[in-house]
Amino acid sequence: MNEAAIDQYSRPLKDLRISVTDRCNFRCRYCMPAEIYGPDFPFLKHSEILTFEEIERIVNASAQLGVEKVKITGGEPLLRKQLPELIHKLFNIEGIRDIGLTTNGMLLPNLAAKLKSAGLKRINVSLDAIDEELFAKMNGVGISPENVKKGIRAAQQAGLQVKVNMVVQKGINESEIVPMADYCRDNNLTLRFIEFMDVGTSNGWNWDQIVTKKEIMAKLIEHFEFNPLDANYYGEVAKRYQYDDQTTEIGFITSVSESFCSTCTRGRLSADGKIYTCLFAENGHDIKSFLRSGSTDAQLREFIAGIWEKRNDRYSDERTEETVKNKKKIEMSYIGG
């Protein structure tokens, strides 16, 4: 094992989020609004995207620097052909102890069992409402929440750990906070409430659309009783709670109201082979060209370590009206959530 990679604020590299495609079959407004990502949008060509073998090499080098957890993202990662093959490759890398995946759930009925057999441990399924009309409007393509629920049931039946992600936006889906909690409690699902973040520049974000953890909790405590849980590990993003009357958890991702930059251990790899050191980064580091120029595994490891050791990102700590307005940021559909 090589020395762990440590950044300028003494944060280790422990997690790697890997986007395997920039394409998605939904058009959620906070991520890929249809008026921008229309039929003529220039998505990445196949030759521009990292191969599974290239991703495997990057993860292997990252594991030698301290990465233990991998999260597969997109776009919608289940659109990437033969994805279980990649999961299997990553599962066999020494040092990788946990592989997860974030999905909208639509393709899980046909893939959940294959993903589990390949070594996937857990999934996060995005579901922002269970009201038929509202969810159809939010996903931009008229899909029913029942389609997502089928995917969730398939994942549970396959033995995957399932969490549900709900991005809450003021004036859009606040009314779904309690119904979503009821649904997840009834189905033994961990629910994560995510504050609407200013990722990218195309989602029309503004401060007035945020529903904070405090505001969400105010709605929940009218119906449920729950208590805080200790963090499972250094750098855990979610602030976790457990209901008094069952073991089911709820959690909050509070990038806006309660920043967690000080313990962020996550690097990100885009589908076309750029390393980003923050979800709100302006620019990435081109590891694909470095890979394809004939670099050795040792050189690849040094390349990644060099990027991380220079890292000084803390955007959510520094977020202001000025940075929100003027900072160029990578779109969520490109870099993954």
C-alpha positions in Angstrom: 0.0 0.0 0.0 1.3 3.4 -0.9 1.0 6.6 1.2 -2.6 7.9 1.4 -3.3 11.0 -0.6 -4.0 14.0 1.6 -5.2 17.4 0.4 -4.4 21.0 1.5 -6.9 20.8 4.4 -5.8 17.4 5.6 -8.7 15.6 4.0 -7.9 12.0 2.7 -9.0 10.6 -0.6 -11.4 7.9 0.5 -14.3 7.9 -2.0 -14.4 8.0 -5.8 -17.6 8.8 -7.7 -17.5 7.6 -11.3 -19.8 8.8 -14.0 -20.1 6.1 -16.7 -22.4 8.1 -19.1 -23.6 11.7 -19.6 -26.9 10.4 -21.0 -30.2 10.0 -19.1 -33.7 8.8 -19.9 -35.2 11.5 -17.5 -35.2 15.2 -17.9 -35.5 16.4 -14.3 -35.5 20.2 -14.2 -32.8 20.4 -11.5 -30.4 18.3 -13.5 -31.2 18.0 -17.2 -34.0 20.4 -18.2 -35.5 19.3 -21.5 -35.2 22.7 -23.2 -31.4 22.4 -22.9 -30.9 18.7 -23.2 -33.1 18.2 -26.3 -33.0 15.7 -29.2 -30.1 17.6 -30.8 -27.9 18.0 -27.6 -24.3 16.9 -28.4 -23.8 14.1 -25.9 -20.4 12.4 -25.6 -19.4 10.1 -28.5 -18.5 6.5 -27.6 -14.8 7.0 -28.4 -14.7 9.9 -25.9 -15.9 7.8 -22.9 -13.6 5.8 -20.7 -13.5 2.1 -21.3 -14.2 -0.3 -18.4 -10.5 -1.3 -18.5 -9.5 2.4 -18.2 -11.8 2.9 -15.3 -10.5 -0.3 -13.6 -6.9 1.1 -13.9 -7.9 4.4 -12.4 -9.8 2.8 -9.5 -6.9 0.4 -8.8 -4.5 3.3 -8.6 -6.9 5.2 -6.4 -7.3 2.3 -4.1 -3.5 2.3 -3.6 -3.9 5.9 -2.4 -6.6 5.1 0.1 -9.9 4.9 -1.8 -12.2 2.3 -0.2 -15.6 3.2 -1.6 -16.8 3.6 -5.2 -20.1 5.1 -6.3 -21.2 4.6 -9.9 -23.2 7.6 -11.3 -24.2 9.2 -14.6 -26.3 10.6 -16.2 -28.3 7.4 -15.7 -25.6 4.8 -15.2 -27.9 1.8 -16.1 -27.9 3.1 -19.7 -24.2 2.1 -20.0 -24.1 -1.3 -21.7 -22.7 -4.3 -19.8 -22.5 -2.3 -16.6 -22.3 -5.5 -14.4 -19.0 -6.2 -16.1 -17.5 -3.0 -14.7 -19.0 -3.7 -11.3 -17.3 -7.1 -11.3 -14.0 -5.7 -12.3 -14.1 -3.1 -9.5 -15.3 -5.6 -6.9 -12.1 -7.6 -7.4 -9.8 -4.7 -6.8 -7.8 -5.0 -3.5 -8.8 -2.3 -1.0 -12.3 -1.5 -2.5 -14.7 -2.6 0.2 -17.9 -0.9 -0.9 -19.5 -0.3 -4.4 -22.7 1.7 -4.7 -24.8 3.2 -7.6 -27.2 6.1 -8.0 -30.0 5.6 -10.4 -33.5 6.7 -11.3 -34.6 3.0 -11.0 -36.3 2.6 -14.4 -34.0 -0.2 -15.6 -33.6 -2.0 -12.3 -36.2 -4.7 -12.9 -34.0 -6.3 -15.5 -30.6 -5.4 -14.0 -30.8 -5.6 -10.2 -30.0 -9.3 -9.8 -27.1 -9.1 -12.3 -25.7 -6.1 -10.5 -25.9 -7.8 -7.1 -24.2 -10.9 -8.5 -21.4 -8.8 -9.9 -20.6 -7.3 -6.5 -22.8 -4.2 -6.1 -23.8 -3.7 -2.5 -26.1 -0.8 -2.4 -28.1 1.6 -4.6 -29.6 5.1 -4.2 -32.8 5.6 -6.1 -33.9 9.1 -7.0 -37.6 9.6 -6.3 -38.7 13.2 -5.7 -42.5 12.6 -5.4 -45.0 9.8 -5.2 -47.9 11.9 -6.4 -48.5 10.7 -10.0 -49.1 14.1 -11.6 -46.3 15.9 -9.8 -43.7 13.2 -10.4 -44.5 13.0 -14.1 -44.0 16.7 -14.3 -40.8 16.7 -12.4 -39.0 14.0 -14.3 -39.8 15.8 -17.6 -40.8 12.7 -19.5 -44.2 11.7 -17.9 -42.9 8.6 -16.1 -45.1 7.3 -13.2 -43.7 6.8 -9.7 -44.9 3.3 -9.9 -42.2 2.5 -12.5 -39.6 3.6 -10.0 -41.2 1.7 -7.2 -41.0 -1.5 -9.4 -37.3 -0.9 -9.7 -37.0 -0.4 -5.9 -38.8 -3.7 -5.3 -36.6 -5.5 -7.7 -33.5 -4.2 -6.0 -34.8 -5.2 -2.6 -35.6 -8.7 -3.9 -32.1 -9.0 -5.3 -30.7 -8.3 -1.8 -29.3 -4.8 -2.5 -29.4 -2.2 0.2 -31.7 0.6 -1.0 -31.8 4.3 -0.1 -34.2 6.7 -1.7 -33.0 10.2 -2.6 -35.5 13.1 -2.6 -34.4 16.6 -3.8 -36.7 19.1 -2.1 -37.5 22.4 -3.8 -39.7 25.1 -2.4 -42.9 25.6 -4.3 -42.4 22.3 -6.2 -42.5 19.2 -4.0 -42.6 20.3 -0.3 -46.0 18.7 -0.1 -44.4 15.3 -0.7 -42.1 15.4 2.4 -44.5 13.5 4.7 -46.0 11.2 2.0 -42.4 10.2 1.0 -41.5 9.5 4.6 -44.7 7.4 5.0 -43.9 5.4 1.8 -40.3 4.7 2.9 -41.3 3.8 6.4 -43.9 1.3 5.1 -41.3 -0.3 2.8 -38.3 -0.3 5.1 -36.4 2.2 3.0 -33.9 4.8 4.2 -34.9 8.2 2.9 -32.4 11.0 2.2 -33.8 14.5 1.9 -31.4 16.6 -0.3 -31.3 20.3 -0.2 -31.6 21.8 -3.7 -28.0 22.7 -4.7 -26.5 25.1 -7.2 -24.8 22.4 -9.2 -24.0 23.6 -12.7 -25.6 26.6 -14.3 -28.7 25.3 -16.2 -31.1 24.3 -13.4 -32.3 27.9 -12.6 -31.2 27.6 -8.9 -31.8 30.4 -6.5 -31.7 30.8 -2.8 -35.5 31.1 -2.5 -36.0 27.5 -3.8 -34.1 25.9 -0.9 -35.9 23.9 1.7 -33.4 23.5 4.5 -33.0 20.6 6.8 -34.5 22.7 9.6 -37.6 23.3 7.5 -38.0 19.7 6.5 -37.6 18.5 10.1 -40.3 21.0 11.2 -42.7 19.2 8.9 -41.6 15.7 9.9 -41.8 16.2 13.7 -45.5 17.0 13.3 -46.0 13.3 12.3 -43.0 11.3 13.6 -40.6 10.9 16.4 -36.9 10.2 15.7 -33.5 10.6 17.3 -30.0 11.5 15.9 -27.5 8.8 15.1 -23.7 9.0 15.3 -21.8 9.2 12.1 -20.7 5.8 10.7 -17.4 7.0 9.5 -15.2 10.1 8.9 -16.6 12.1 6.0 -20.1 10.7 6.1 -22.3 13.2 4.2 -25.8 12.4 5.6 -26.9 13.6 9.0 -28.8 10.5 10.1 -31.8 9.9 12.3 -33.8 6.8 13.3 -37.5 6.6 14.0 -38.5 5.8 17.6 -40.8 3.0 16.6 -38.7 1.1 14.0 -35.1 0.7 12.8 -35.7 2.6 9.5 -33.6 5.7 9.1 -34.0 9.1 7.5 -31.1 11.5 6.6 -30.4 14.9 5.3 -27.8 16.1 2.8 -27.2 19.7 3.8 -24.7 21.1 1.4 -26.4 24.6 1.5 -27.5 25.1 5.1 -24.9 23.0 7.0 -21.8 22.6 4.8 -19.7 19.5 5.2 -16.6 20.6 3.2 -14.3 20.2 6.1 -14.6 16.4 6.0 -15.2 15.9 2.3 -13.2 12.8 1.0 -14.8 12.5 -2.4 -13.1 12.7 -5.8 -15.1 12.5 -9.0 -14.3 11.0 -12.4 -16.4 12.1 -15.4 -17.4 9.7 -18.2 -14.9 11.3 -20.6 -12.0 10.9 -18.2 -11.6 14.1 -16.2 -10.9 14.1 -12.4 -12.8 16.7 -10.4 -12.0 17.5 -6.8 -15.4 19.1 -6.0 -19.0 18.8 -7.1 -18.8 22.5 -7.8 -15.5 22.5 -9.6 -14.9 24.7 -12.6 -12.4 22.5 -14.4 -11.3 18.9 -14.4 -7.9 17.2 -14.8 -7.6 15.1 -18.0 -6.6 11.7 -16.9 -7.9 10.0 -20.1 -5.2 11.6 -22.2 -2.6 10.6 -19.6 -3.9 7.0 -19.7 -3.9 6.8 -23.4 -0.4 8.2 -23.8 1.0 5.0 -22.4 1.5 5.8 -18.8 2.5 3.1 -16.3 0.4 2.2 -13.3 2.9 3.9 -11.0 2.8 7.1 -13.1 -1.0 6.9 -13.0 -1.0 6.7 -9.2 1.4 9.7 -9.0 -0.9 11.7 -11.4 -3.9 11.1 -9.1 -2.0 11.8 -5.9 -0.6 15.1 -7.4 -4.1 16.3 -8.2 -5.5 15.4 -4.7 -2.6 16.9 -2.8 -3.1 20.3 -4.4 -6.9 20.2 -3.7 -8.2 23.2 -1.7 -11.9 23.1 -2.6 -14.5 24.3 -0.1 -17.2 25.8 -2.2 -20.1 25.3 0.2 -18.2 26.9 3.0 -17.6 29.9 0.7 -20.9 30.1 -1.1 -22.1 33.7 -1.5 -24.4 35.6 -3.9 -21.4 36.5 -5.9 -20.0 33.0 -6.3 -23.4 31.6 -7.2 -23.8 34.2 -9.8 -20.4 34.3 -11.4 -18.7 31.0 -10.8 -18.6 28.6 -13.8 -19.6 25.1 -12.6 -19.8 21.6 -14.2 -23.3 20.3 -14.8 -24.6 17.5 -12.5 -25.6 15.3 -15.4 -21.9 15.4 -16.6 -20.1 14.9 -13.3 -22.6 12.9 -11.3 -24.3 13.8 -8.0 
